[in-house]
Amino acid sequence: QVQLVESGGGLVPAGGSLRLSCAASGSGFALWTMEWYRQASENQRELVASISGVGTTDYAASVKGRFSVSRDNAKKAVYLQMSSLKPEDTGVYYCVARTPWPNRSDAWGQGTQVTVSS
């Protein structure tokens, strides 16, 4: 069973940086695609960044060049380094695990709040 726990959120001024962490439990972590989503107030959840098991990354246009996703398969952890933060980056950030076939499943963490003050 996949379980995810995010940490590292907080309050930061515009232009600042934060590093989010996601600790995972379960077998086969190196094969999972890991994603970071965010949700601002009542808006829909937005895919921010993703990283495959082999390290291929992808980013939303709104964060490209400012955010960097990485993973440590030995530690079963994924990170989101956020720089040059803007007030519009404010929201709850969720870590998501997509496990591959034949044990296909999706798991979400509980989320961590990021607030960027102007």
C-alpha positions as CSV (number, residue, x, y, z in Angstrom):
1,Q,0.0,0.0,0.0
2,V,1.3,3.4,-1.0
3,Q,1.5,6.2,1.6
4,L,2.8,9.7,1.0
5,V,3.7,12.4,3.5
6,E,4.5,15.9,2.4
7,S,6.5,18.4,4.4
8,G,8.3,21.7,3.9
9,G,5.4,24.1,3.3
10,G,5.1,27.5,5.0
11,L,4.9,31.2,4.6
12,V,7.5,32.9,2.4
13,P,7.8,36.4,0.9
14,A,7.5,36.9,-2.8
15,G,10.9,36.1,-4.4
16,G,11.7,33.6,-1.8
17,S,12.3,29.9,-2.0
18,L,10.9,26.7,-0.4
19,R,11.7,23.0,-0.7
20,L,8.9,20.6,-0.4
21,S,9.6,16.9,0.4
22,C,7.4,13.9,0.0
23,A,8.3,10.7,1.8
24,A,6.8,7.5,0.4
25,S,6.2,4.0,1.7
26,G,5.5,0.9,-0.3
27,S,7.4,-1.3,-2.6
28,G,8.6,-0.4,-6.1
29,F,9.1,3.3,-5.6
30,A,11.7,3.5,-8.3
31,L,9.1,2.5,-10.8
32,W,6.5,5.1,-9.8
33,T,5.9,8.3,-11.6
34,M,5.7,11.0,-9.0
35,E,3.8,14.3,-9.4
36,W,3.2,17.5,-7.5
37,Y,-0.2,19.1,-7.7
38,R,-1.4,22.3,-6.2
39,Q,-4.8,23.7,-5.3
40,A,-5.4,27.3,-4.7
41,S,-8.6,27.9,-2.6
42,E,-11.5,26.5,-4.5
43,N,-9.8,26.2,-7.8
44,Q,-9.1,22.9,-9.5
45,R,-6.0,21.1,-8.7
46,E,-3.2,21.9,-11.1
47,L,-0.4,19.6,-12.1
48,V,2.8,21.5,-11.3
49,A,5.6,19.0,-12.0
50,S,6.2,15.3,-12.6
51,I,9.2,13.0,-12.6
52,S,9.3,9.5,-14.0
53,G,11.1,6.6,-12.4
54,V,14.1,7.2,-14.7
55,G,14.1,10.9,-13.9
56,T,12.3,12.4,-16.9
57,T,10.8,15.7,-15.7
58,D,8.0,17.9,-16.9
59,Y,6.6,21.2,-15.6
60,A,3.6,23.4,-15.9
61,A,4.3,26.5,-18.0
62,S,3.6,28.7,-15.0
63,V,6.5,27.3,-13.0
64,K,9.0,26.3,-15.7
65,G,12.4,27.8,-14.9
66,R,11.5,28.5,-11.2
67,F,10.6,25.0,-9.9
68,S,12.7,21.9,-10.0
69,V,11.5,18.3,-9.2
70,S,13.9,15.6,-8.1
71,R,13.8,12.2,-6.5
72,D,16.0,9.9,-4.4
73,N,14.9,6.4,-5.0
74,A,17.1,5.0,-2.2
75,K,15.3,7.2,0.3
76,K,11.9,6.8,-1.4
77,A,11.6,10.6,-1.5
78,V,10.7,13.2,-4.0
79,Y,11.4,16.9,-3.7
80,L,10.1,20.1,-5.2
81,Q,12.5,23.0,-5.1
82,M,10.6,26.3,-5.6
83,S,12.4,29.5,-6.3
84,S,11.4,33.1,-7.2
85,L,8.0,32.4,-5.6
86,K,5.0,34.5,-6.5
87,P,1.8,35.1,-4.6
88,E,0.0,33.1,-7.3
89,D,2.0,30.1,-6.2
90,T,0.0,30.0,-3.0
91,G,-1.9,26.9,-2.4
92,V,-2.0,23.4,-0.9
93,Y,0.7,21.2,-2.6
94,Y,0.0,17.5,-3.0
95,C,2.4,14.7,-3.7
96,V,1.0,12.0,-6.0
97,A,2.3,8.5,-6.8
98,R,1.3,6.7,-10.0
99,T,2.2,3.0,-9.8
100,P,2.6,1.1,-13.0
101,W,0.9,-2.0,-14.2
102,P,0.2,-4.7,-13.0
103,N,-0.4,-3.0,-9.7
104,R,-1.8,0.2,-11.2
105,S,-3.0,2.7,-8.6
106,D,-2.9,6.4,-7.7
107,A,-2.1,7.7,-4.2
108,W,-2.3,11.2,-2.8
109,G,-0.6,12.7,0.2
110,Q,-2.5,14.9,2.7
111,G,-1.0,18.1,1.3
112,T,1.2,20.9,2.6
113,Q,0.3,24.6,2.6
114,V,2.4,27.1,0.8
115,T,1.7,30.8,1.2
116,V,3.6,33.5,-0.7
117,S,3.1,37.0,0.6
118,S,3.3,40.0,-1.6
